[in-house]
Amino acid sequence: ISSILYAGEDKWSVDPRVSLVTLNQDEFTIKIEDVDLTDEGQYICAVQTSSRPRTTSVHIIVQVPPKILNLSKDLVVNEGSNVILMCLANGKPEPAIGWSMLSPSDDSLSSDSEILEIPFISRNRAGVYECTAANEIAVDTQTVELTVNYPPSVSDGKDVGVTLGQRGVLQCEADAVPEADFEWYRDDRRIFNGFDGIEIEDAGAFSKLTFFNVSEADYGNYTCVAINKLGSANTSIILYGKFQWLLVSILISGFSFICF
Protein backbone atom coordinates (compact mmCIF):
# COMPACT_ATOMS: atom_id res chain seq x y z
CA ILE A 1 0.00 0.00 0.00
CA SER A 2 1.45 3.36 -1.04
CA SER A 3 0.48 6.82 0.13
CA ILE A 4 1.46 10.38 -0.74
CA LEU A 5 3.25 12.20 2.05
CA TYR A 6 3.74 15.61 0.40
CA ALA A 7 2.74 17.19 -2.89
CA GLY A 8 4.88 20.28 -3.06
CA GLU A 9 4.21 22.23 0.09
CA ASP A 10 0.88 20.51 0.65
CA LYS A 11 1.01 17.82 3.31
CA TRP A 12 -1.16 14.85 2.46
CA SER A 13 -0.03 12.61 5.31
CA VAL A 14 -1.92 12.84 8.60
CA ASP A 15 1.08 11.43 10.48
CA PRO A 16 2.39 14.19 12.82
CA ARG A 17 5.88 12.63 12.70
CA VAL A 18 6.28 13.61 9.04
CA SER A 19 7.38 17.16 8.25
CA LEU A 20 8.81 19.18 5.36
CA VAL A 21 12.43 20.22 5.83
CA THR A 22 13.51 21.73 2.50
CA LEU A 23 11.67 22.66 -0.68
CA ASN A 24 13.41 24.59 -3.43
CA GLN A 25 14.50 24.07 -7.00
CA ASP A 26 17.50 22.03 -5.89
CA GLU A 27 16.19 20.00 -2.96
CA PHE A 28 13.00 18.45 -1.63
CA THR A 29 13.50 16.90 1.83
CA ILE A 30 11.08 15.47 4.37
CA LYS A 31 11.75 14.23 7.89
CA ILE A 32 10.21 11.29 9.77
CA GLU A 33 10.64 11.39 13.53
CA ASP A 34 10.50 8.46 15.97
CA VAL A 35 10.90 5.91 13.20
CA ASP A 36 9.32 2.50 13.79
CA LEU A 37 8.97 -0.73 11.82
CA THR A 38 5.90 0.53 9.94
CA ASP A 39 8.09 3.17 8.29
CA GLU A 40 10.26 0.58 6.57
CA GLY A 41 9.94 0.40 2.79
CA GLN A 42 10.59 2.23 -0.45
CA TYR A 43 10.13 6.01 -0.70
CA ILE A 44 9.85 7.68 -4.13
CA CYS A 45 10.48 11.31 -4.93
CA ALA A 46 8.83 12.38 -8.22
CA VAL A 47 9.63 15.68 -9.95
CA GLN A 48 7.60 17.00 -12.88
CA THR A 49 9.85 18.73 -15.44
CA SER A 50 8.93 20.44 -18.68
CA SER A 51 10.00 17.43 -20.69
CA ARG A 52 9.00 14.46 -18.54
CA PRO A 53 8.61 13.41 -14.91
CA ARG A 54 11.72 12.16 -13.14
CA THR A 55 11.83 9.92 -10.10
CA THR A 56 14.34 8.66 -7.59
CA SER A 57 13.83 6.29 -4.72
CA VAL A 58 15.37 5.29 -1.42
CA HIS A 59 14.69 2.18 0.62
CA ILE A 60 14.56 2.60 4.39
CA ILE A 61 15.53 -0.38 6.52
CA VAL A 62 14.50 0.07 10.13
CA GLN A 63 16.79 -1.60 12.67
CA VAL A 64 15.48 -2.43 16.14
CA PRO A 65 17.61 -3.12 19.22
CA PRO A 66 16.98 -6.53 20.82
CA LYS A 67 14.46 -6.84 23.62
CA ILE A 68 13.90 -9.92 25.75
CA LEU A 69 10.15 -10.53 25.83
CA ASN A 70 9.73 -13.90 27.52
CA LEU A 71 12.06 -15.26 30.20
CA SER A 72 11.79 -18.17 32.62
CA LYS A 73 10.87 -17.11 36.14
CA ASP A 74 13.17 -17.69 39.11
CA LEU A 75 13.06 -21.41 39.89
CA VAL A 76 13.29 -23.56 43.01
CA VAL A 77 13.90 -27.24 42.21
CA ASN A 78 15.03 -30.37 44.02
CA GLU A 79 18.45 -31.84 43.36
CA GLY A 80 18.27 -34.41 40.55
CA SER A 81 15.50 -32.61 38.65
CA ASN A 82 15.69 -31.77 34.95
CA VAL A 83 15.69 -28.00 34.40
CA ILE A 84 14.84 -26.05 31.24
CA LEU A 85 15.38 -22.28 31.03
CA MET A 86 13.80 -20.36 28.13
CA CYS A 87 14.55 -16.91 26.72
CA LEU A 88 12.69 -15.32 23.78
CA ALA A 89 13.59 -11.97 22.23
CA ASN A 90 12.90 -9.88 19.15
CA GLY A 91 14.86 -7.26 17.25
CA LYS A 92 16.03 -6.41 13.76
CA PRO A 93 18.34 -7.84 12.63
CA GLU A 94 17.17 -10.93 14.51
CA PRO A 95 19.23 -11.14 17.71
CA ALA A 96 21.51 -14.01 18.66
CA ILE A 97 20.41 -15.48 21.99
CA GLY A 98 22.62 -17.26 24.50
CA TRP A 99 22.75 -18.43 28.11
CA SER A 100 25.59 -18.42 30.62
CA MET A 101 26.02 -19.13 34.33
CA LEU A 102 26.79 -15.74 35.83
CA SER A 103 27.23 -16.41 39.55
CA PRO A 104 29.15 -18.46 40.36
CA SER A 105 30.81 -18.17 36.96
CA ASP A 106 31.02 -21.44 35.03
CA ASP A 107 32.07 -21.33 31.38
CA SER A 108 31.22 -25.01 30.94
CA LEU A 109 27.51 -24.32 31.49
CA SER A 110 26.31 -22.23 28.54
CA SER A 111 24.07 -22.36 25.48
CA ASP A 112 23.93 -20.55 22.14
CA SER A 113 20.18 -20.95 21.79
CA GLU A 114 16.92 -19.84 23.37
CA ILE A 115 16.85 -22.96 25.56
CA LEU A 116 19.27 -24.04 28.29
CA GLU A 117 18.78 -27.61 29.49
CA ILE A 118 20.33 -28.86 32.73
CA PRO A 119 19.60 -32.57 33.28
CA PHE A 120 19.83 -34.10 36.77
CA ILE A 121 20.78 -30.78 38.32
CA SER A 122 23.19 -30.84 41.25
CA ARG A 123 23.58 -28.35 44.09
CA ASN A 124 26.69 -26.78 42.56
CA ARG A 125 24.56 -25.69 39.59
CA ALA A 126 22.52 -23.35 41.78
CA GLY A 127 23.09 -19.68 41.06
CA VAL A 128 22.28 -16.82 38.70
CA TYR A 129 21.90 -17.49 34.97
CA GLU A 130 22.02 -14.73 32.36
CA CYS A 131 20.25 -14.62 29.01
CA THR A 132 21.86 -12.36 26.40
CA ALA A 133 20.14 -11.16 23.21
CA ALA A 134 22.46 -9.27 20.86
CA ASN A 135 22.41 -7.82 17.36
CA GLU A 136 24.57 -5.20 15.65
CA ILE A 137 22.56 -2.43 17.30
CA ALA A 138 22.64 -3.30 20.99
CA VAL A 139 22.57 -6.00 23.68
CA ASP A 140 19.79 -6.86 26.13
CA THR A 141 20.37 -9.05 29.18
CA GLN A 142 18.17 -10.48 31.93
CA THR A 143 18.84 -12.96 34.72
CA VAL A 144 17.15 -15.94 36.35
CA GLU A 145 17.99 -17.22 39.84
CA LEU A 146 17.99 -20.99 40.23
CA THR A 147 17.76 -22.47 43.74
CA VAL A 148 18.49 -26.18 44.23
CA ASN A 149 17.07 -27.88 47.32
CA TYR A 150 18.89 -30.84 48.87
CA PRO A 151 18.72 -32.82 52.13
CA PRO A 152 21.02 -32.07 55.08
CA SER A 153 24.50 -33.42 55.53
CA VAL A 154 26.09 -32.99 58.95
CA SER A 155 29.77 -32.49 59.72
CA ASP A 156 31.31 -35.09 62.03
CA GLY A 157 30.86 -34.02 65.63
CA LYS A 158 33.89 -33.35 67.81
CA ASP A 159 33.86 -34.84 71.29
CA VAL A 160 34.34 -32.27 74.04
CA GLY A 161 36.12 -32.63 77.37
CA VAL A 162 34.99 -30.30 80.17
CA THR A 163 35.96 -30.04 83.84
CA LEU A 164 33.20 -30.30 86.44
CA GLY A 165 31.62 -26.93 87.16
CA GLN A 166 32.92 -25.37 83.96
CA ARG A 167 31.11 -24.21 80.83
CA GLY A 168 30.76 -26.76 78.02
CA VAL A 169 29.68 -26.22 74.42
CA LEU A 170 28.70 -28.85 71.83
CA GLN A 171 28.50 -27.60 68.23
CA CYS A 172 26.77 -29.00 65.17
CA GLU A 173 27.02 -27.84 61.54
CA ALA A 174 24.70 -28.84 58.67
CA ASP A 175 24.72 -28.11 54.95
CA ALA A 176 21.19 -28.03 53.51
CA VAL A 177 18.79 -26.08 51.28
CA PRO A 178 16.41 -25.00 52.60
CA GLU A 179 18.27 -24.47 55.87
CA ALA A 180 17.91 -27.30 58.34
CA ASP A 181 16.07 -27.24 61.65
CA PHE A 182 18.05 -28.76 64.52
CA GLU A 183 17.08 -31.15 67.30
CA TRP A 184 19.29 -32.36 70.16
CA TYR A 185 18.96 -35.69 71.98
CA ARG A 186 20.54 -37.32 75.03
CA ASP A 187 20.22 -41.04 74.34
CA ASP A 188 16.59 -41.25 73.07
CA ARG A 189 15.32 -38.23 74.97
CA ARG A 190 14.97 -34.92 73.17
CA ILE A 191 16.50 -31.87 74.83
CA PHE A 192 14.67 -28.55 74.71
CA ASN A 193 16.03 -25.07 75.24
CA GLY A 194 16.18 -24.24 78.95
CA PHE A 195 16.04 -27.90 80.00
CA ASP A 196 18.18 -28.42 83.15
CA GLY A 197 19.88 -25.08 82.52
CA ILE A 198 20.94 -26.06 78.99
CA GLU A 199 20.77 -23.44 76.24
CA ILE A 200 20.19 -24.30 72.57
CA GLU A 201 21.07 -21.63 70.03
CA ASP A 202 20.52 -22.04 66.27
CA ALA A 203 22.07 -19.66 63.75
CA GLY A 204 21.80 -20.57 60.07
CA ALA A 205 23.87 -23.68 59.39
CA PHE A 206 25.00 -23.99 63.04
CA SER A 207 23.47 -25.18 66.29
CA LYS A 208 25.08 -24.89 69.71
CA LEU A 209 24.25 -26.75 72.93
CA THR A 210 25.65 -24.95 75.99
CA PHE A 211 26.09 -26.24 79.56
CA PHE A 212 26.81 -23.36 81.93
CA ASN A 213 27.81 -25.51 84.92
CA VAL A 214 28.75 -29.04 83.90
CA SER A 215 27.83 -31.74 86.42
CA GLU A 216 28.65 -35.44 86.53
CA ALA A 217 25.16 -36.20 85.22
CA ASP A 218 25.81 -34.15 82.08
CA TYR A 219 28.57 -36.44 80.82
CA GLY A 220 27.44 -38.77 78.06
CA ASN A 221 26.52 -39.15 74.43
CA TYR A 222 24.52 -36.43 72.62
CA THR A 223 23.01 -36.55 69.14
CA CYS A 224 22.46 -33.57 66.85
CA VAL A 225 19.80 -34.10 64.16
CA ALA A 226 19.43 -31.73 61.18
CA ILE A 227 16.09 -31.85 59.33
CA ASN A 228 14.52 -30.22 56.28
CA LYS A 229 11.66 -31.25 53.98
CA LEU A 230 13.95 -33.48 51.91
CA GLY A 231 15.46 -35.55 54.70
CA SER A 232 17.61 -35.62 57.81
CA ALA A 233 21.11 -36.39 59.02
CA ASN A 234 22.72 -36.72 62.44
CA THR A 235 25.99 -36.91 64.28
CA SER A 236 26.96 -37.98 67.80
CA ILE A 237 29.07 -35.95 70.21
CA ILE A 238 30.41 -37.15 73.56
CA LEU A 239 30.72 -34.79 76.50
CA TYR A 240 33.33 -36.30 78.80
CA GLY A 241 35.06 -35.33 82.02
CA LYS A 242 38.36 -33.53 81.86
CA PHE A 243 40.09 -33.81 85.26
CA GLN A 244 42.71 -31.51 86.70
CA TRP A 245 45.45 -33.51 88.32
CA LEU A 246 47.21 -32.04 91.25
CA LEU A 247 50.92 -32.41 90.95
CA VAL A 248 52.73 -32.55 94.21
CA SER A 249 56.48 -32.59 94.23
CA ILE A 250 58.00 -34.08 97.31
CA LEU A 251 61.66 -33.77 97.91
CA ILE A 252 62.92 -36.70 99.96
CA SER A 253 66.59 -37.36 100.47
CA GLY A 254 67.46 -35.45 97.34
CA PHE A 255 64.91 -37.31 95.15
CA SER A 256 61.80 -35.83 93.61
CA PHE A 257 58.58 -37.83 93.60
CA ILE A 258 55.44 -36.83 91.70
CA CYS A 259 52.21 -37.94 93.31
CA PHE A 260 48.81 -37.94 91.63
C-alpha positions in Angstrom: 0.0 0.0 0.0 1.4 3.4 -1.0 0.5 6.8 0.1 1.5 10.4 -0.7 3.3 12.2 2.0 3.7 15.6 0.4 2.7 17.2 -2.9 4.9 20.3 -3.1 4.2 22.2 0.1 0.9 20.5 0.7 1.0 17.8 3.3 -1.2 14.9 2.5 0.0 12.6 5.3 -1.9 12.8 8.6 1.1 11.4 10.5 2.4 14.2 12.8 5.9 12.6 12.7 6.3 13.6 9.0 7.4 17.2 8.2 8.8 19.2 5.4 12.4 20.2 5.8 13.5 21.7 2.5 11.7 22.7 -0.7 13.4 24.6 -3.4 14.5 24.1 -7.0 17.5 22.0 -5.9 16.2 20.0 -3.0 13.0 18.4 -1.6 13.5 16.9 1.8 11.1 15.5 4.4 11.8 14.2 7.9 10.2 11.3 9.8 10.6 11.4 13.5 10.5 8.5 16.0 10.9 5.9 13.2 9.3 2.5 13.8 9.0 -0.7 11.8 5.9 0.5 9.9 8.1 3.2 8.3 10.3 0.6 6.6 9.9 0.4 2.8 10.6 2.2 -0.5 10.1 6.0 -0.7 9.9 7.7 -4.1 10.5 11.3 -4.9 8.8 12.4 -8.2 9.6 15.7 -10.0 7.6 17.0 -12.9 9.8 18.7 -15.4 8.9 20.4 -18.7 10.0 17.4 -20.7 9.0 14.5 -18.5 8.6 13.4 -14.9 11.7 12.2 -13.1 11.8 9.9 -10.1 14.3 8.7 -7.6 13.8 6.3 -4.7 15.4 5.3 -1.4 14.7 2.2 0.6 14.6 2.6 4.4 15.5 -0.4 6.5 14.5 0.1 10.1 16.8 -1.6 12.7 15.5 -2.4 16.1 17.6 -3.1 19.2 17.0 -6.5 20.8 14.5 -6.8 23.6 13.9 -9.9 25.8 10.1 -10.5 25.8 9.7 -13.9 27.5 12.1 -15.3 30.2 11.8 -18.2 32.6 10.9 -17.1 36.1 13.2 -17.7 39.1 13.1 -21.4 39.9 13.3 -23.6 43.0 13.9 -27.2 42.2 15.0 -30.4 44.0 18.5 -31.8 43.4 18.3 -34.4 40.5 15.5 -32.6 38.7 15.7 -31.8 34.9 15.7 -28.0 34.4 14.8 -26.1 31.2 15.4 -22.3 31.0 13.8 -20.4 28.1 14.6 -16.9 26.7 12.7 -15.3 23.8 13.6 -12.0 22.2 12.9 -9.9 19.1 14.9 -7.3 17.3 16.0 -6.4 13.8 18.3 -7.8 12.6 17.2 -10.9 14.5 19.2 -11.1 17.7 21.5 -14.0 18.7 20.4 -15.5 22.0 22.6 -17.3 24.5 22.7 -18.4 28.1 25.6 -18.4 30.6 26.0 -19.1 34.3 26.8 -15.7 35.8 27.2 -16.4 39.6 29.2 -18.5 40.4 30.8 -18.2 37.0 31.0 -21.4 35.0 32.1 -21.3 31.4 31.2 -25.0 30.9 27.5 -24.3 31.5 26.3 -22.2 28.5 24.1 -22.4 25.5 23.9 -20.5 22.1 20.2 -20.9 21.8 16.9 -19.8 23.4 16.8 -23.0 25.6 19.3 -24.0 28.3 18.8 -27.6 29.5 20.3 -28.9 32.7 19.6 -32.6 33.3 19.8 -34.1 36.8 20.8 -30.8 38.3 23.2 -30.8 41.3 23.6 -28.4 44.1 26.7 -26.8 42.6 24.6 -25.7 39.6 22.5 -23.4 41.8 23.1 -19.7 41.1 22.3 -16.8 38.7 21.9 -17.5 35.0 22.0 -14.7 32.4 20.3 -14.6 29.0 21.9 -12.4 26.4 20.1 -11.2 23.2 22.5 -9.3 20.9 22.4 -7.8 17.4 24.6 -5.2 15.6 22.6 -2.4 17.3 22.6 -3.3 21.0 22.6 -6.0 23.7 19.8 -6.9 26.1 20.4 -9.0 29.2 18.2 -10.5 31.9 18.8 -13.0 34.7 17.1 -15.9 36.4 18.0 -17.2 39.8 18.0 -21.0 40.2 17.8 -22.5 43.7 18.5 -26.2 44.2 17.1 -27.9 47.3 18.9 -30.8 48.9 18.7 -32.8 52.1 21.0 -32.1 55.1 24.5 -33.4 55.5 26.1 -33.0 59.0 29.8 -32.5 59.7 31.3 -35.1 62.0 30.9 -34.0 65.6 33.9 -33.3 67.8 33.9 -34.8 71.3 34.3 -32.3 74.0 36.1 -32.6 77.4 35.0 -30.3 80.2 36.0 -30.0 83.8 33.2 -30.3 86.4 31.6 -26.9 87.2 32.9 -25.4 84.0 31.1 -24.2 80.8 30.8 -26.8 78.0 29.7 -26.2 74.4 28.7 -28.8 71.8 28.5 -27.6 68.2 26.8 -29.0 65.2 27.0 -27.8 61.5 24.7 -28.8 58.7 24.7 -28.1 54.9 21.2 -28.0 53.5 18.8 -26.1 51.3 16.4 -25.0 52.6 18.3 -24.5 55.9 17.9 -27.3 58.3 16.1 -27.2 61.7 18.1 -28.8 64.5 17.1 -31.1 67.3 19.3 -32.4 70.2 19.0 -35.7 72.0 20.5 -37.3 75.0 20.2 -41.0 74.3 16.6 -41.2 73.1 15.3 -38.2 75.0 15.0 -34.9 73.2 16.5 -31.9 74.8 14.7 -28.6 74.7 16.0 -25.1 75.2 16.2 -24.2 79.0 16.0 -27.9 80.0 18.2 -28.4 83.1 19.9 -25.1 82.5 20.9 -26.1 79.0 20.8 -23.4 76.2 20.2 -24.3 72.6 21.1 -21.6 70.0 20.5 -22.0 66.3 22.1 -19.7 63.8 21.8 -20.6 60.1 23.9 -23.7 59.4 25.0 -24.0 63.0 23.5 -25.2 66.3 25.1 -24.9 69.7 24.3 -26.7 72.9 25.7 -25.0 76.0 26.1 -26.2 79.6 26.8 -23.4 81.9 27.8 -25.5 84.9 28.7 -29.0 83.9 27.8 -31.7 86.4 28.6 -35.4 86.5 25.2 -36.2 85.2 25.8 -34.2 82.1 28.6 -36.4 80.8 27.4 -38.8 78.1 26.5 -39.2 74.4 24.5 -36.4 72.6 23.0 -36.5 69.1 22.5 -33.6 66.8 19.8 -34.1 64.2 19.4 -31.7 61.2 16.1 -31.8 59.3 14.5 -30.2 56.3 11.7 -31.2 54.0 13.9 -33.5 51.9 15.5 -35.6 54.7 17.6 -35.6 57.8 21.1 -36.4 59.0 22.7 -36.7 62.4 26.0 -36.9 64.3 27.0 -38.0 67.8 29.1 -35.9 70.2 30.4 -37.1 73.6 30.7 -34.8 76.5 33.3 -36.3 78.8 35.1 -35.3 82.0 38.4 -33.5 81.9 40.1 -33.8 85.3 42.7 -31.5 86.7 45.4 -33.5 88.3 47.2 -32.0 91.3 50.9 -32.4 90.9 52.7 -32.6 94.2 56.5 -32.6 94.2 58.0 -34.1 97.3 61.7 -33.8 97.9 62.9 -36.7 100.0 66.6 -37.4 100.5 67.5 -35.5 97.3 64.9 -37.3 95.2 61.8 -35.8 93.6 58.6 -37.8 93.6 55.4 -36.8 91.7 52.2 -37.9 93.3 48.8 -37.9 91.6 
